[in-house]
Amino acid sequence: MRELRCKEVGMPNCEFVVRGKDDDEVMLKAAEHARHDHNMQTIPLDLARKARGVIRESSEPRQSKRG
């Protein structure tokens, strides 16, 4: 299971955590979160690279938390 925390990509007040089976699934879920919760219609390439760089293994069970 892989995990990304929104605050680690520049949103310090966002507690959103997404988990997925692999980095691609995490990125798809993170992009959906960015559209809905941060009003980002597109994800800039530099932000996508930063997000991929902070995805890590998760010890938590599979679920998403909105913050």
C-alpha positions as CSV (number, residue, x, y, z in Angstrom):
1,M,0.0,0.0,0.0
2,R,1.3,3.4,-1.0
3,E,0.4,6.8,0.7
4,L,0.5,10.5,0.0
5,R,-0.2,13.4,2.5
6,C,-1.4,16.6,0.9
7,K,0.5,18.8,3.4
8,E,3.8,17.3,2.1
9,V,3.2,18.8,-1.3
10,G,2.6,22.4,-0.2
11,M,-0.8,22.5,1.4
12,P,0.1,22.9,5.1
13,N,-3.5,23.2,6.4
14,C,-4.8,20.1,4.5
15,E,-5.0,16.9,6.4
16,F,-6.0,14.8,3.3
17,V,-4.2,11.4,3.1
18,V,-4.7,9.1,0.1
19,R,-3.7,5.5,-0.1
20,G,-3.6,3.2,-3.1
21,K,-2.1,-0.1,-4.2
22,D,0.5,1.7,-6.3
23,D,1.8,5.2,-7.1
24,D,-0.4,5.6,-10.1
25,E,-3.6,4.9,-8.1
26,V,-2.4,7.3,-5.4
27,M,-1.8,10.0,-8.1
28,L,-5.3,9.5,-9.6
29,K,-6.9,9.9,-6.2
30,A,-4.7,12.9,-5.3
31,A,-5.6,14.6,-8.6
32,E,-9.3,14.1,-7.8
33,H,-8.8,15.6,-4.4
34,A,-6.9,18.6,-5.9
35,R,-9.8,19.3,-8.3
36,H,-12.5,19.0,-5.6
37,D,-10.9,20.4,-2.5
38,H,-8.3,22.9,-3.9
39,N,-10.2,24.0,-7.1
40,M,-7.2,22.9,-9.3
41,Q,-8.5,22.0,-12.8
42,T,-5.1,20.8,-13.8
43,I,-2.1,19.7,-11.9
44,P,1.1,21.5,-12.8
45,L,3.9,19.2,-13.9
46,D,6.2,20.4,-11.1
47,L,3.5,19.7,-8.5
48,A,2.9,16.2,-9.9
49,R,6.7,15.5,-9.7
50,K,6.8,16.8,-6.1
51,A,3.8,14.6,-5.2
52,R,5.3,11.5,-6.8
53,G,8.5,12.2,-4.8
54,V,6.7,12.1,-1.4
55,I,4.6,9.0,-2.0
56,R,5.8,6.3,0.4
57,E,4.8,2.9,1.8
58,S,1.9,3.0,4.2
59,S,1.3,0.9,7.3
60,E,-2.3,1.9,7.5
61,P,-5.3,-0.1,6.1
62,R,-6.6,1.0,2.7
63,Q,-8.8,4.0,2.9
64,S,-8.8,7.8,2.1
65,K,-9.3,10.5,4.6
66,R,-10.6,13.9,3.6
67,G,-9.4,16.9,5.5
